[in-house]
Amino acid sequence: MRLFSLVLAVTTAVALGLPADAPAQTVGDVFRKVNVSVVVIRAKGRDVTASGRVQFSEIGSGVLISADGRVMTAAHVVHAADEITVELASGETVAAQVIASEPAADLSLVKLERVPPGAVVAPMANSDTVRVGDQVVVVGAPYGLAYSMTVGWISARWPPNTVYREMPLAEFFQTDAVINTGNSGGPMFNMAGEVIGVVSHNISKSGGSEGLGFVVTINTAKKLLLEHRSFWTGLEGRLLTQGLADILNLPPNALGYLVKTVAAGSPAEMLGLRGGQTVAVIDGEPIVVGGDVILKVQGIAVTDFASYERIRDALAGLARGAPVAVTILRAGTVMDLSARLP
C-alpha cells in the first residue's frame, strides 16, 4: 500500500510537470531567498519649482544583477540625480553612479563603487514565459520601509506604447500587488525567485495603491540596458510641440528638447548644457523654462520620438573619448557645444 501511494504521488507529480522531490515554495520561502539581492536607493539632486531652485531627495528600490555591482532600478529615481547611495541587505551603504539609462522605458542601471563581500546577485528570468494569473512577489522600500514584501498576481500584459505615452518603449506587466512610493525600481519575482520585472509606477486617484501597478518586464530591461548600450545623458526635459516652440521663439520650422535639469558629473554637464530657471504656466500646464533648447545632436535634428531613437542609437555606438556635438538655442542665440565622452 505504501509503495502504491509513493508511485501514485510520483506519477501525479510528473503528470503535472512538477519535480517529484521538490515541494512548492511558499511566499515566505521566496522572500527569504530573494530579499538579500534587493537594495534601497537614495538619490539627491536639484529641481526647479514655482519657489525657485530646490534640492530634492528620492527613495527607491533596486536589485543587484551582477557580481561586478550593477543594480537595475527605475529611471525616474536616479536619472537626474547628483548623488546616489545604495543600501544593501547587510545594511552597508555604497556610493553609485548611473551607467545606462532609458527614460522612455523608465529603466536605469547604476554601478556600485565597490561590491561588499557577501553581496547576492538575483537571477533574471525570461519574462516572455510569464502568464496572466501567475503569482508574483514584490520586494522594496515603500515610504522608506526597507525590505517590505507584497504579493499579487499578473493582471495583464501590455505591449510597448500602450500604457503611458512618456514610456513608449516599455512592455508592462499590470499587477494587483501593492506598489507605493519607494517601491519604484524594485524587483518583481516569480515563485522560483527569479526577477521578472522592474517596478515603475501605479495609477491612483487617491495617491495610494489601488491595484493598478505597472512593472517593466525584465526582457525589456535586458534588451535596452544590457544587450544594447543605453547612453546616460543626465538631463531631464521635454520634447517641444510646435505650439511650445512658437511660444519659446524657436527658429522657424524647428522643434527641440527643452532642458529642465542637468545632473552633476553627467555627460550633459560636461557639454555645458544648462537647465531651467523658473516655472511658467503655459496652456494651464506648469513648465520649467529658461533652460537650453537642444536643436540637434550629432547633426540629427530633434523633432519627435523617432528622432530621439535615432539620436539614442548614434550615441550608443560611440566609443569612449569620442566627441559629442549638440546644437542649442540659448537666450535666443543658436550655438554649438561639444565634449568627449569620459
N, C-alpha and C positions, 0 to 999 in steps of 0.2 A: 504493500500500500504506500509506504514512504517513497519507494522507488518510482511508483506510478505518479505520485504527486510531484516529485522532482522533475520527471520527464515532461509532465504537463506544464509546469512552470517555465521550463526552458523552451518548450515548443511555443508557448504563448508569447514569450519574450521575443523569439525570433520572428514570429508572425507579425508582431507589432513593430519590428525593426529596432528593438532595444537590445543593448548588451545584456546578456543573461546574468552577468556577475556585477553590474553597475547599477545600484539603486538611483532613482531620480534625485537630482539635487533639490533641496528646499530653497526658498528665497534666502533664508539665513545662511545656508551653505554658500550661495552665490556671493552674498555680501562679504562674508569673511574671506572669500577667495580674491575678490576684486578691489576692495577698498584700499588696499596697500598701494595700488597703482594710481589712485586718484590724488590730485593736488588741488590746493587752494591758490588762486592767483589774485594778487593785489596790484593794481595799476594806478599810477598817478600821472596827471598831465594838466594841460591848460585848455580852457574853453572860453568862449565869448557869450555872454548873456546880455539881457537888457540893462544889467547893472554894470557892465563892462567886463574886463578880463578877470577870470576867476580860476582858481585851482580846482581840479576835480579828482576824486578818488573812486575807483571802480573795484568791486569784488566779483570774482567769478570762479569758475572751476576749470579743470583740465584733466588730461590723462597722459601719463608717461608712455610713449610708444616705442622708444628705442633706448638701447643701453648707453648711447652717447649723449643722452639728455634732451632729446626732442620731446616737446609737450604739445599736444593738439588742444586747441581751445577755440572760442568764438572770436571773430574779428572785432566785433563791437566792444569787447572787453579790453583789447590790447593794441589795436591797430594804430591809434594816435597817441599812445602813452609815451611819456618822457622817461618813466621809471617803472620797472616791473620786478616784483618779487614773487617767488613761488614757494609755498609751504608744502613739504612732503608729509607723508603719513607718519614719519618718525618725529615730526614736529620741527625738523630742521628747515631753515629758510635760506633760499639761494637766489641770487640775482639772476635775471634772464633778459634775453633780447629777442625781439621778433626777427625771424629769418625768412619767413614767407607769409604772404597774406593774400586772401581773395575776398574782399568785402562783398563782391557780387554773389557769394555763397555763404557769407558770414563765417569764414574759416581763417584761422591763423595757426602758424607753427612758431613756437618760441623755443629757444635753446638755453638750457641751464649753463651758467658759467662753470659749474663743476657738478659732478654727479656724486651724491653722498653714497658711501658704502651701504649695501643692502637695498638700494632702490629697486623696485619691482616694475618690470615692463608689462603692460597689458597686451594680450594677443588681440589681433583685429580679425573679424570675421569677413566673409563675403556677404554683404548686405543684400545682394540680389536674391538670396535664398530665404530672406525674411518674408513671412506671410502675414496678412491681416489676421488678427486673432492670436498671434504669438504673445506670450507673456514676456515682459521686459522689466529691467531694474535700472533705475536712475540713481546715481550717487553724486552728491555735490555739496555745495555750501549755501543753501538758501538763507538769505539775510545774514550771512556770515556764520551760520551754524554748520560747521565743517563735518563732513562725512555723514550727512543725513541721507537716508535711503527712502525712495518712494518706489512703488510697484504699480504696474499697469499693463496695458495691452496695446498692441499696434492697432490703431483705429482705422487708418487709411495710409496709402502711399500716394504722394503727389509728385508728378514729373516736374522737371525744371520749368520755370516761367509760368507757374500756375497759382502760386500762393501769395507771393509778396513781390511786388514789382521791382523793389530795390535789391532783390536777391534772385535774379533770373537764372543763375547757374546752379542753384541748389535743388537737388532732389530731396524731398522731405518725407519723413515718417510723421504721421499725426498720432498722438498718444493721449490717453487719459491719465497717465502717470503725472502726479502733481509736480509742476515746474513753477518756480518763483524766482525773484531777483536773487542772484548769487548762484543759481544753477547753470547760468549761461556758460557754455564752453565745456561743461561736464560731460562725461560719457554716459551713453545708454548701452547696457549689456543685455545679451541674450541669456538664456538659462544655462548655457555652458560657460558663462563667464567671459565671453568674447565681446569686444567693442563692436557695436553695430551702428552707432551714430554719435553725433556731437550736438548737444542741446543748443538750440538757437533762441527761441522766444516762445511766448504764448500769446494767444488772443484773448483779451479780457476787457470787459466793460467796467468791472469793479476795481481793477488794479491787482487782483489776486489771481489764483489759478482756478479756472472754470472748466477744466477738462479738455482744453484745446491747446495742447502743447505741440511744438514743431521741432523736429530733430533732423539735422542734415545727415543723410546716410553716409556711412563710413566709406563706401565705394566712391562717392563724390569727393570726399576728403582725400582719399588716396590718389585719385586722379589729378586733382587740382594742386595738391601740396607736395605729393611725393613722386608721382610719375612724371609730372611736368613741373618745371621750375616756375614758381609763382613769385613775381617780383614784389618786394615790400617797398612802398613809396614813403610811408609815414605821413601821408597827408589825408585830410578829410575835406570833403566839399560836396559839390553837386554839379551835375551836367545842367547847362542852361537851356531853357526853352527859347524860342525866338522872341517871345514876349519879354522875358527877363533880359535877354541880350540887348534888346532895344532900349529898355529902361536903363541898363548899365552902360549905354553908349558904346557898344562894341562896334568894330568896323562893319560896314555893310556886308550882309550875307555871311557873317561869321558867328559861330556859336562859341562854345568853350566850356571849361570846367572852372567853376568859382571855388577858390581855395578858402576853406574855413579855418583849419588849424594845421600846424606843422609840428611833428614830433621832434624832440631834441635828439640829435645824433643820427637822424634819418637821412636817406638819400635826398629827400625833398629839401631838408635844411642845408645839406651840402651844396645843392644847386642855388641856394639863396632865395627860395620861394618864401613868400610872406602870407600869413593868414589874415583873416578878417579883423576888423577893429570895432565894429558896432553892429547892433541888430536893427534892421529896418523891416517894417511890416509892408509887404507887397501883396496886393490882392488878398488881404486878410491872413497871410502866412508870414510868420517871423523868419527872416533870412539874414544870416551873418554876411555883411558886405564890407567892402574896403580891402579885401584881400586880392591877390593876383588872380587874373583870369588866364588859364593855360589855353593857348590857341592851337599849338602844335607840339607834338613830342616825336623826336626823331624824324621830323618832316611830315608826320601824319597829322592831318587836321582833326581836331577834337570836335565831333559833330553829334554823335549819337552812340548808343551802346555798341553797335557794330564797330565803330572806330575805336572804342575802348578795348574791344577784344583784339583788334589788330595791333594796338599800342602795347597791350599786355604781352602778346606773343613776341613782338620786336624786342621788348625789354628782357623777356625771359631768355632770349637767345644770346644776350650779351655776356662776354667773359669779364672776369674781374679786371679792373683797370681800364675797361672800355669807356669811351666818352658817351655821355648822355646829353642831348641838346633839347631844350624847350624854347618855344616862343611864347611870350606872355604879354598881356596888357596890364600895365601898372600905372595908375593915376593918369589914364588917357594916353600913355605912351607905349608903343609896341617895342619890345626889346627881346634880345636873345640871351639865354643863360646856358651855361654848360658846366659839367663836372665829370670826374671819372669815378666809376664805381669802386667802392672800397674792396 
